[in-house]
Amino acid sequence: MPDRLLLGIEEADGRMVVRDAWTIDRCAPWDYYPKRQRWGIPLGPRLHDHRRLGAALYETRNGHRIQVLANYASGIRVLET
C-alpha cells in the first residue's frame, strides 16, 4: 500500500505536474462509491515540502521516456513502494 498520494494537474504545455501531496492515513478505512466505481482514499496531513512538488513525473515504457500518467484519463497509479 502506498504511503503518499500525489495530485497531478495538467499545465498549459501538456505536462502533468505534481501540485499537492498528502500522507495516506493507514488507520482509516477506504470508502468505496459503487455508483461511480471509485475509491475514496483517507488522507492524512498535507506534505508542503514533498520532493516531487512542481515536478512532472516520467517513466520508461517500451524504451521511450513518457509521463507516468500518459494515456490515463483518471485513476490511481502506484509509482513507488
C-alpha positions as CSV (number, residue, x, y, z in Angstrom):
1,M,0.0,0.0,0.0
2,P,1.4,3.4,-0.9
3,D,2.3,5.9,1.8
4,R,1.6,9.1,-0.1
5,L,-0.9,10.5,-2.5
6,L,0.2,13.0,-5.2
7,L,-2.2,15.2,-7.2
8,G,-1.1,16.0,-10.7
9,I,-2.5,19.0,-12.6
10,E,-2.1,19.4,-16.4
11,E,-0.1,22.5,-17.3
12,A,-0.8,24.6,-20.4
13,D,2.2,22.9,-22.1
14,G,0.6,19.5,-21.6
15,R,2.9,18.3,-18.8
16,M,1.2,16.8,-15.8
17,V,2.8,18.5,-12.8
18,V,2.5,17.5,-9.1
19,R,0.7,20.3,-7.3
20,D,-0.3,18.7,-3.9
21,A,0.9,15.8,-1.8
22,W,-0.6,14.1,1.3
23,T,0.2,11.1,3.5
24,I,-2.3,8.3,3.4
25,D,-4.0,7.5,6.7
26,R,-3.3,3.8,7.1
27,C,-5.6,3.5,10.1
28,A,-8.7,4.9,8.4
29,P,-11.0,2.9,6.1
30,W,-11.1,3.5,2.4
31,D,-14.5,4.5,1.1
32,Y,-16.0,2.8,-2.0
33,Y,-18.6,4.6,-4.1
34,P,-20.3,1.8,-6.1
35,K,-22.2,4.1,-8.5
36,R,-19.0,5.8,-9.7
37,Q,-16.9,2.7,-9.1
38,R,-14.3,4.8,-7.3
39,W,-12.4,4.6,-4.1
40,G,-12.1,7.5,-1.6
41,I,-8.6,7.5,-0.1
42,P,-8.3,8.5,3.6
43,L,-5.9,11.5,3.7
44,G,-3.5,12.4,6.4
45,P,-1.6,15.6,6.7
46,R,-0.7,17.6,3.6
47,L,3.0,17.5,2.7
48,H,4.1,21.1,1.9
49,D,7.7,20.1,1.3
50,H,7.4,16.9,-0.7
51,R,10.3,16.5,-3.1
52,R,8.0,15.9,-6.2
53,L,6.0,19.1,-5.8
54,G,6.3,21.1,-9.1
55,A,7.8,18.2,-11.0
56,A,6.5,16.3,-14.0
57,L,6.8,12.5,-13.4
58,Y,8.3,10.3,-16.1
59,E,9.0,6.6,-16.7
60,T,10.3,4.4,-19.5
61,R,7.8,2.4,-21.4
62,N,8.9,0.3,-24.3
63,G,12.2,2.2,-24.5
64,H,10.6,5.6,-24.6
65,R,10.6,8.2,-21.8
66,I,7.0,9.4,-21.2
67,Q,4.9,10.9,-18.4
68,V,3.7,8.4,-15.9
69,L,0.0,9.4,-16.4
70,A,0.2,9.4,-20.2
71,N,-3.0,7.7,-21.6
72,Y,-4.6,7.7,-18.1
73,A,-7.8,9.9,-18.1
74,S,-8.2,9.4,-14.3
75,G,-7.5,6.8,-11.6
76,I,-4.7,5.7,-9.4
77,R,-1.1,4.6,-10.3
78,V,1.2,3.2,-7.7
79,L,4.6,4.5,-8.7
80,E,6.8,3.7,-5.7
81,T,6.6,1.3,-2.8
